[in-house]
């Protein structure tokens, strides 16, 4: 995918939720890397931290400061039960979007029916 292309930022939340569901606990930079490595969402580090704060305010994630031997302490994020449910819903929505886009592309690839 070309640099600067990808899904809009509004898809960041589902990918963060699903990433946390997959790994269990993680810190912001690690989540930034995980979502960036997918190559499908336009993402920046500040946006990841904003979204994590929003998810925490909504009760989907909780966080704690964890001491680090190799630098400053890090905030570690984990899904709450509500966050796990939201991650499941996010996965369902992404699958439905994928299927819908696939069907749309299939239909657009069909030859046009000439009008009489």
C-alpha positions in Angstrom: 0.0 0.0 0.0 1.4 3.4 -0.9 2.5 5.7 1.9 -0.3 7.9 3.1 -2.9 5.6 1.8 -5.1 3.3 3.9 -8.3 3.3 5.9 -9.3 6.5 7.6 -8.4 7.1 11.3 -11.9 6.1 12.4 -10.8 2.5 11.9 -8.0 3.0 14.5 -10.4 2.1 17.4 -11.4 -1.3 16.1 -7.8 -2.2 15.3 -6.7 -1.1 18.8 -9.4 -3.1 20.5 -8.7 -6.2 18.4 -4.9 -5.9 19.0 -5.4 -5.7 22.7 -7.8 -8.7 22.6 -5.1 -10.6 20.8 -2.1 -9.7 23.0 -3.8 -9.2 26.4 -1.7 -6.3 27.8 0.3 -3.8 25.9 1.7 -0.3 26.0 0.9 2.5 23.6 4.0 2.4 21.5 3.7 -1.4 21.0 0.1 -0.9 20.0 1.1 1.8 17.6 3.6 -0.6 16.0 1.1 -3.4 15.8 -1.5 -1.3 14.0 1.1 0.4 11.8 2.6 -3.0 10.8 -0.9 -4.0 9.4 -0.4 -1.3 6.8 -4.1 -0.6 6.4 -4.9 2.3 8.8 -3.5 5.8 8.7 -2.1 6.1 12.2 0.2 8.3 14.2 1.5 7.8 17.7 -0.3 10.8 19.2 -3.6 9.5 17.7 -3.0 6.1 19.3 -2.6 7.7 22.8 -5.7 9.9 22.2 -7.7 6.9 21.3 -6.5 4.8 24.2 -7.4 7.7 26.6 -10.9 7.8 25.0 -11.3 4.0 25.3 -10.3 4.3 29.0 -12.8 7.1 29.6 -15.5 4.9 28.0 -14.6 2.0 30.3 -13.3 -0.3 27.4 -9.7 -0.3 28.7 -7.9 0.2 32.0 -4.3 1.1 32.5 -1.6 1.0 35.1 1.9 2.4 35.3 4.5 -0.3 35.1 8.1 0.2 36.2 10.7 -0.3 33.6 14.3 -1.3 34.2 15.3 0.1 30.8 13.9 3.6 30.8 10.9 5.5 32.1 7.9 3.8 33.5 5.2 2.8 31.0 1.5 2.9 31.0 0.2 -0.6 30.2 -3.3 -1.0 28.8 -5.7 -4.0 29.1 -9.3 -4.6 28.0 -12.1 -4.5 30.5 -15.0 -7.0 30.1 -16.8 -4.2 28.2 -13.7 -3.7 26.0 -13.6 -7.5 25.2 -17.2 -7.2 24.1 -16.4 -4.1 22.0 -13.5 -5.9 20.4 -15.8 -8.8 19.4 -18.2 -6.3 17.9 -15.4 -4.5 16.1 -14.2 -7.8 14.6 -17.8 -8.6 13.4 -18.1 -5.1 11.9 -14.7 -5.4 10.1 -15.7 -8.8 8.7 -19.0 -7.4 7.4 -17.2 -4.5 5.9 -14.7 -6.8 4.2 -17.5 -9.0 2.8 -19.5 -6.0 1.6 -16.5 -4.4 -0.1 -15.7 -7.8 -1.7 -19.2 -8.1 -3.1 -19.2 -4.5 -4.3 -15.9 -5.0 -6.1 -17.2 -8.3 -7.6 -20.3 -6.5 -9.0 -18.3 -3.6 -10.4 -15.9 -6.0 -12.2 -18.9 -7.6 -14.0 -19.4 -6.4 -17.6 -22.0 -3.6 -17.8 -25.3 -4.6 -19.2 -26.0 -2.6 -22.3 -29.2 -0.5 -22.2 -31.7 -1.0 -25.1 
